[in-house]
Amino acid sequence: MSNILAHMAQRRSVKPLDMHGPGPTQDQILSLVTIAARVPDHGKLTPWRFIIFDGEARIRAGHALAEIFAAQHPEADAERIALENKRLTHAPLVIGVISTASEHVKIPLWEQILSAGAVCMNLTLAATAMGFRTAWLTDWFAYDPQALAALGVQPHEKVAGFIHIGKSDLQPTDRVRPDISQITTYF
């Protein structure tokens, strides 16, 4: 089996809480998004973009999310607000993949959305190939209009995923995978 196939066969997410630094360098970040962008893109529309949360930006984003959460949930205790405040700080790098899909005369919306998902998968595979651990997550703020605006997501855009990237000392165990014979048919 080639190194790429072996790598893909063993890919496994790690919780951001179990990640630490160092994170990718600026050169590695550029490589990651360049590789992530090499996906099928019918019509060459580039129906996605990236938001990089690195260094202090992760802290600023967390403060914004905590303020929004506290305003929307006045019953939330200090512990929950603190959790929201650190939401994007566990991994040393978080890359938001933002779907910019829009109606097009030739290219179906569905294909554009799938392309953004492929960007997320390429990003996770590239980061793990560099020796990092990843987690592809969304969470409440990926669907909340106020939170999205605070993070720089436009009203017509959607979050395909927040890819958390860092190091981890844990060897994740595999989860139960689907029985391929139960989900595969031949025509």
Backbone bond lengths (Angstrom), bond angles and torsions (degrees), N, CA, C in turn:
res aa  C-N    CA-C-N  psi(-1)  N-CA   C-N-CA  omega(-1)  CA-C   N-CA-C  phi
1 M - - - 1.459 - - 1.526 107.90 -
2 S 1.324 117.08 136.95 1.462 120.07 179.40 1.528 109.81 -68.01
3 N 1.323 115.55 163.06 1.466 120.17 178.10 1.523 111.35 -59.74
4 I 1.326 116.93 -37.96 1.467 120.45 -179.80 1.524 110.33 -64.08
5 L 1.319 116.79 -46.65 1.463 119.59 -179.95 1.523 111.74 -65.76
6 A 1.317 117.25 -41.08 1.465 120.48 178.15 1.529 110.33 -62.34
7 H 1.303 115.64 -41.86 1.462 121.32 178.11 1.531 110.48 -61.31
8 M 1.320 116.98 -47.38 1.465 120.82 -179.43 1.527 111.56 -65.38
9 A 1.317 117.08 -36.47 1.463 121.06 -178.38 1.528 111.76 -68.89
10 Q 1.328 117.48 -19.47 1.463 120.70 -177.55 1.522 113.42 -112.63
11 R 1.316 118.05 3.38 1.461 120.67 -178.25 1.530 110.08 -58.80
12 R 1.313 116.06 136.32 1.463 121.60 -179.11 1.520 108.94 -151.72
13 S 1.318 117.13 137.83 1.464 121.64 178.22 1.520 111.05 -73.93
14 V 1.328 114.74 154.22 1.458 123.25 174.06 1.529 106.57 -127.85
15 K 1.309 117.38 135.47 1.469 121.17 179.21 1.524 109.88 -60.77
16 P 1.343 117.48 138.36 1.466 119.64 177.21 1.531 113.03 -55.26
17 L 1.334 117.65 -32.52 1.469 120.55 177.29 1.531 112.17 -59.98
18 D 1.330 116.77 -23.96 1.461 121.68 -179.63 1.524 112.37 -96.43
19 M 1.326 117.38 10.83 1.464 121.58 -179.92 1.517 110.72 -102.04
20 H 1.315 114.66 157.08 1.461 121.98 175.30 1.521 107.44 -150.08
21 G 1.324 115.91 178.49 1.447 120.98 178.09 1.514 111.11 -88.40
22 P 1.294 116.24 177.52 1.454 124.21 3.19 1.525 112.00 -78.80
23 G 1.306 114.26 151.97 1.452 120.37 175.82 1.513 110.16 -90.30
24 P 1.304 116.58 -176.42 1.462 120.48 178.60 1.531 112.10 -62.39
25 T 1.309 115.06 146.53 1.468 121.30 174.22 1.534 108.48 -74.43
26 Q 1.317 116.33 171.14 1.467 119.88 177.80 1.525 111.18 -60.37
27 D 1.334 117.61 -38.91 1.470 120.29 177.10 1.526 110.87 -64.32
28 Q 1.335 116.21 -40.72 1.470 119.32 178.19 1.519 111.46 -66.82
29 I 1.333 117.48 -38.08 1.470 120.34 177.40 1.521 109.82 -61.07
30 L 1.331 116.62 -44.29 1.465 120.28 178.01 1.527 110.39 -60.94
31 S 1.317 117.33 -42.67 1.468 120.54 177.08 1.520 111.05 -62.71
32 L 1.334 117.20 -42.92 1.464 120.97 -178.98 1.524 111.85 -59.90
33 V 1.333 117.23 -48.67 1.472 118.26 -177.95 1.529 111.28 -71.85
34 T 1.325 117.17 -29.66 1.466 120.31 176.35 1.526 110.27 -65.73
35 I 1.332 116.64 -44.69 1.464 121.02 177.58 1.527 110.37 -67.19
36 A 1.329 116.10 -42.04 1.466 120.25 -179.53 1.526 111.39 -58.86
37 A 1.325 116.48 -34.10 1.467 121.18 -177.02 1.529 113.53 -77.24
38 R 1.330 117.78 -5.86 1.465 121.20 -179.78 1.529 109.74 -88.34
39 V 1.309 115.05 69.26 1.464 121.47 -178.10 1.521 109.48 -126.28
40 P 1.340 117.22 163.48 1.458 119.02 172.72 1.531 109.84 -56.73
41 D 1.305 115.35 133.37 1.464 121.86 -177.26 1.524 107.82 -147.86
42 H 1.332 114.87 78.18 1.461 121.96 -178.47 1.525 109.24 -54.66
43 G 1.312 116.74 122.75 1.454 121.94 179.52 1.519 113.83 87.64
44 K 1.329 116.96 0.20 1.475 121.55 179.83 1.533 111.47 51.29
45 L 1.331 115.95 45.72 1.463 121.39 -177.98 1.532 113.41 -84.93
46 T 1.324 117.07 -19.27 1.463 122.53 -172.37 1.534 108.72 48.71
47 P 1.346 116.84 65.89 1.466 119.89 -174.74 1.531 113.31 -84.79
48 W 1.327 116.38 44.20 1.456 122.89 -179.93 1.522 108.07 -164.65
49 R 1.311 114.08 163.16 1.472 120.90 176.32 1.523 108.06 -152.14
50 F 1.325 116.12 173.45 1.455 121.88 -176.67 1.526 111.39 -117.02
51 I 1.335 116.01 145.33 1.467 122.09 166.33 1.528 105.28 -122.84
52 I 1.333 116.00 121.96 1.464 122.13 -178.33 1.535 108.98 -95.65
53 F 1.322 115.74 124.28 1.469 122.36 174.38 1.525 106.58 -111.76
54 D 1.317 115.45 99.14 1.464 121.99 -175.38 1.524 107.86 -130.43
55 G 1.305 117.76 148.42 1.460 121.78 175.70 1.518 112.76 55.91
56 E 1.325 115.63 -131.47 1.464 122.53 -177.28 1.529 112.68 -64.23
57 A 1.316 117.96 -24.75 1.469 120.78 179.95 1.527 110.68 -60.11
58 R 1.326 117.33 -33.75 1.471 121.02 178.11 1.521 110.72 -63.41
59 I 1.329 115.70 -38.62 1.466 121.32 -179.55 1.527 109.98 -70.31
60 R 1.337 117.16 -45.19 1.469 120.69 178.57 1.522 110.91 -60.48
61 A 1.325 116.45 -42.79 1.468 120.22 178.92 1.529 110.57 -63.43
62 G 1.325 117.02 -41.79 1.458 121.07 178.35 1.515 112.31 -61.80
63 H 1.340 116.78 -41.48 1.473 120.10 177.49 1.529 110.19 -60.33
64 A 1.323 116.09 -44.19 1.473 119.78 179.82 1.525 110.76 -62.11
65 L 1.329 116.85 -43.96 1.466 120.45 179.73 1.528 111.25 -64.06
66 A 1.314 117.05 -41.53 1.470 120.80 179.77 1.525 111.16 -63.56
67 E 1.324 117.25 -41.75 1.474 120.56 178.35 1.527 110.96 -62.26
68 I 1.312 116.64 -44.69 1.471 120.74 179.94 1.519 109.90 -64.89
69 F 1.320 116.72 -45.41 1.462 120.25 -179.82 1.529 110.54 -61.32
70 A 1.337 117.45 -44.97 1.465 121.44 -179.45 1.526 111.24 -61.70
71 A 1.324 116.96 -40.58 1.469 120.26 179.42 1.528 111.24 -67.46
72 Q 1.309 117.37 -36.44 1.469 121.33 -178.73 1.524 112.63 -81.56
73 H 1.325 116.94 -20.95 1.466 121.99 -176.74 1.532 109.78 -131.44
74 P 1.342 117.20 73.78 1.472 119.49 -177.52 1.531 113.20 -61.26
75 E 1.334 117.07 -18.47 1.468 120.75 178.55 1.528 112.83 -79.97
76 A 1.329 117.54 -9.93 1.469 121.13 -176.94 1.529 110.96 -65.94
77 D 1.315 115.68 135.15 1.465 119.93 179.28 1.535 110.39 -81.90
78 A 1.322 114.86 171.59 1.469 121.38 -177.21 1.522 111.96 -60.21
79 E 1.318 116.81 -34.56 1.472 120.40 -179.92 1.532 111.00 -63.97
80 R 1.324 116.35 -41.94 1.468 119.70 179.94 1.526 110.69 -68.67
81 I 1.323 117.25 -39.43 1.469 120.44 178.36 1.528 109.60 -64.20
82 A 1.324 117.07 -39.58 1.471 120.80 177.42 1.527 110.71 -62.58
83 L 1.331 116.57 -38.55 1.472 120.64 177.19 1.525 110.41 -60.66
84 E 1.323 116.33 -45.93 1.472 119.81 179.46 1.526 111.02 -64.87
85 N 1.320 116.08 -35.41 1.461 121.34 -179.77 1.523 111.69 -63.08
86 K 1.335 117.21 -30.81 1.466 121.51 -177.69 1.531 112.21 -102.20
87 R 1.312 117.03 8.57 1.459 123.01 -172.21 1.539 113.20 -49.85
88 L 1.314 118.13 -39.86 1.468 121.14 -176.49 1.526 112.95 -107.63
89 T 1.335 117.51 16.27 1.473 119.25 -175.44 1.518 114.24 -107.47
90 H 1.307 119.40 -4.94 1.467 120.15 -177.16 1.529 111.41 -69.38
91 A 1.307 117.40 -48.70 1.467 121.12 175.04 1.526 107.87 -85.17
92 P 1.322 118.41 147.48 1.462 119.83 -179.74 1.527 114.27 -70.05
93 L 1.333 116.75 -14.83 1.465 120.51 179.09 1.523 108.76 -145.25
94 V 1.329 114.81 136.12 1.464 120.91 171.84 1.520 106.55 -129.51
95 I 1.323 115.17 129.20 1.470 120.00 176.96 1.518 107.68 -115.06
96 G 1.324 115.47 118.95 1.454 120.78 175.13 1.522 109.33 -84.44
97 V 1.322 115.85 128.56 1.464 120.83 174.44 1.522 105.61 -104.13
98 I 1.319 115.31 117.21 1.453 121.81 -173.12 1.524 109.38 -110.10
99 S 1.325 115.17 122.54 1.467 120.54 177.00 1.518 108.79 -79.88
100 T 1.323 116.11 125.77 1.461 122.30 178.05 1.527 110.40 -109.74
101 A 1.330 116.04 21.41 1.469 121.64 -176.92 1.522 110.87 -53.39
102 S 1.323 114.98 141.05 1.464 120.25 177.91 1.532 108.66 -149.60
103 E 1.307 115.13 160.21 1.463 120.03 -179.61 1.532 109.66 -56.78
104 H 1.323 114.75 139.08 1.468 120.82 -178.41 1.518 107.69 -141.64
105 V 1.291 116.70 147.09 1.460 121.22 -176.66 1.531 112.42 -64.73
106 K 1.339 118.20 -29.98 1.463 121.65 -177.42 1.520 115.22 -115.26
107 I 1.314 117.28 -32.48 1.459 121.24 -171.29 1.532 109.67 -101.55
108 P 1.333 117.79 114.65 1.471 119.79 -179.14 1.529 112.01 -60.52
109 L 1.313 115.02 144.91 1.454 122.08 177.98 1.528 110.88 -54.96
110 W 1.336 116.19 -41.71 1.461 121.91 -178.38 1.527 111.14 -57.14
111 E 1.328 118.19 -42.47 1.464 121.29 179.52 1.524 111.35 -64.56
112 Q 1.311 116.74 -36.68 1.465 120.82 178.86 1.532 110.58 -67.29
113 I 1.321 116.28 -40.51 1.466 120.82 178.92 1.525 110.46 -65.90
114 L 1.336 116.02 -42.83 1.466 119.62 177.34 1.527 111.15 -61.00
115 S 1.314 117.34 -35.57 1.458 121.00 178.61 1.533 110.75 -62.13
116 A 1.322 117.62 -39.61 1.470 121.06 177.13 1.527 110.51 -64.59
117 G 1.340 116.98 -38.93 1.462 120.05 175.92 1.521 111.50 -63.39
118 A 1.324 115.92 -38.21 1.468 119.90 177.79 1.530 110.59 -65.01
119 V 1.331 117.40 -34.87 1.465 121.09 175.67 1.532 109.54 -60.07
120 C 1.338 116.48 -45.34 1.472 120.20 179.22 1.532 111.03 -59.44
121 M 1.331 115.90 -44.41 1.461 118.99 -178.56 1.521 111.37 -67.10
122 N 1.330 117.60 -42.84 1.468 119.94 176.57 1.525 110.65 -59.46
123 L 1.315 116.43 -40.08 1.458 121.08 -179.17 1.528 110.72 -64.15
124 T 1.325 117.33 -43.90 1.465 119.74 179.43 1.527 110.77 -65.97
125 L 1.315 117.12 -41.40 1.470 119.91 179.90 1.528 111.70 -67.30
126 A 1.326 116.96 -40.91 1.465 120.07 179.57 1.527 110.80 -65.09
127 A 1.321 116.73 -43.11 1.470 119.77 -178.99 1.523 110.91 -65.38
128 T 1.321 117.56 -41.70 1.464 118.50 179.52 1.528 110.46 -70.08
129 A 1.315 117.94 -31.43 1.467 120.46 175.95 1.531 111.05 -66.42
130 M 1.329 117.43 -26.50 1.467 121.88 176.53 1.529 111.85 -81.40
131 G 1.329 117.01 -3.69 1.459 120.07 178.73 1.518 114.44 100.30
132 F 1.327 117.05 8.33 1.456 120.93 178.64 1.523 109.92 -96.96
133 R 1.315 116.03 167.34 1.463 123.33 172.35 1.518 107.01 -107.47
134 T 1.313 115.80 153.48 1.459 119.59 -176.75 1.522 111.87 -137.42
135 A 1.326 113.98 161.69 1.462 122.56 169.64 1.517 106.77 -144.97
136 W 1.318 116.38 127.29 1.466 123.04 177.97 1.523 105.93 -99.62
137 L 1.339 116.31 108.99 1.461 121.98 -174.75 1.525 111.45 -129.66
138 T 1.317 114.45 165.19 1.465 120.72 168.66 1.528 106.71 -122.47
139 D 1.281 121.08 -95.94 1.458 128.48 179.66 1.523 108.84 103.10
140 W 1.327 116.49 177.57 1.463 121.74 -172.03 1.519 112.75 -56.14
141 F 1.336 116.97 -38.54 1.462 120.54 -174.28 1.529 113.04 -71.49
142 A 1.322 117.90 -12.23 1.465 120.83 175.97 1.523 111.01 -76.59
143 Y 1.332 116.68 -10.56 1.468 121.79 -176.60 1.520 113.08 -124.32
144 D 1.309 117.62 -2.11 1.456 122.09 -177.07 1.530 109.90 -95.18
145 P 1.341 118.04 119.85 1.480 120.02 -176.16 1.529 114.09 -57.10
146 Q 1.324 118.27 -39.52 1.466 120.33 179.40 1.528 111.20 -66.48
147 A 1.318 115.85 -45.03 1.462 119.80 179.82 1.526 110.65 -64.18
148 L 1.319 115.98 -42.62 1.467 119.19 179.40 1.517 111.17 -60.51
149 A 1.320 116.63 -44.14 1.466 120.27 178.95 1.529 110.42 -61.41
150 A 1.343 116.86 -41.81 1.466 120.57 -180.00 1.525 112.07 -63.75
151 L 1.343 116.44 -29.42 1.467 120.77 -179.73 1.526 113.28 -88.98
152 G 1.324 116.62 -1.77 1.457 120.18 177.85 1.515 115.04 92.03
153 V 1.333 116.72 17.41 1.462 121.19 178.11 1.526 107.88 -92.90
154 Q 1.319 116.27 129.66 1.462 122.08 -177.31 1.530 110.69 -77.29
155 P 1.334 117.60 156.14 1.476 120.56 -177.21 1.533 114.44 -56.95
156 H 1.321 118.28 -30.41 1.467 121.18 -178.47 1.538 112.74 -86.79
157 E 1.333 117.77 -2.08 1.462 122.53 -177.50 1.530 110.83 -100.65
158 K 1.344 115.24 162.20 1.461 121.94 176.67 1.527 108.73 -134.73
159 V 1.320 115.46 152.42 1.461 120.56 177.27 1.522 108.84 -84.36
160 A 1.325 116.21 121.68 1.474 120.69 173.11 1.527 108.83 -81.75
161 G 1.314 117.01 -31.70 1.453 120.30 177.25 1.510 111.86 172.02
162 F 1.319 113.68 155.32 1.456 121.50 169.45 1.519 105.37 -106.77
163 I 1.324 116.69 116.78 1.457 121.47 -178.18 1.530 107.62 -97.70
164 H 1.328 115.11 110.99 1.460 122.41 178.63 1.528 107.39 -87.90
165 I 1.339 116.15 130.56 1.466 121.09 -173.49 1.525 109.53 -132.35
166 G 1.327 115.53 128.82 1.455 120.21 178.10 1.515 111.19 -169.89
167 K 1.302 115.38 -170.29 1.464 122.33 176.15 1.521 107.89 -98.21
168 S 1.318 116.63 156.95 1.458 121.24 174.94 1.517 108.70 -152.26
169 D 1.313 114.93 141.13 1.458 120.80 177.26 1.523 111.35 -86.31
170 L 1.329 116.37 -9.81 1.461 120.52 -178.40 1.521 111.23 -80.66
171 Q 1.306 116.00 141.21 1.464 122.23 169.64 1.525 105.39 -98.72
172 P 1.307 117.38 103.16 1.465 118.49 -176.30 1.528 111.38 -66.29
173 T 1.310 114.82 140.96 1.457 119.15 175.14 1.515 108.13 -84.11
174 D 1.305 115.50 152.65 1.452 118.80 -179.22 1.525 109.84 -76.04
175 R 1.290 115.80 152.09 1.457 121.41 175.58 1.522 108.41 -96.99
176 V 1.294 116.49 170.03 1.455 120.69 177.47 1.530 108.11 -64.27
177 R 1.297 115.54 130.09 1.467 121.33 179.55 1.521 109.01 -105.68
178 P 1.336 117.38 157.82 1.465 119.05 -179.07 1.524 111.99 -65.38
179 D 1.306 114.98 149.96 1.460 121.63 173.83 1.529 106.28 -76.46
180 I 1.308 116.01 108.38 1.462 121.89 -174.65 1.534 111.11 -55.68
181 S 1.326 117.73 -36.45 1.465 119.66 -179.15 1.520 111.83 -65.22
182 Q 1.321 117.85 -21.12 1.465 121.33 -179.42 1.531 113.06 -87.14
183 I 1.323 117.31 -14.29 1.450 120.41 -177.50 1.531 113.20 -121.31
184 T 1.330 116.08 12.34 1.465 120.88 -177.78 1.504 110.63 -125.07
185 T 1.309 115.63 131.69 1.464 120.84 173.69 1.528 108.19 -129.75
186 Y 1.294 114.97 159.41 1.470 121.01 175.69 1.517 107.21 -115.96
187 F 1.305 116.76 136.36 1.457 121.88 178.42 1.508 109.93 -86.66
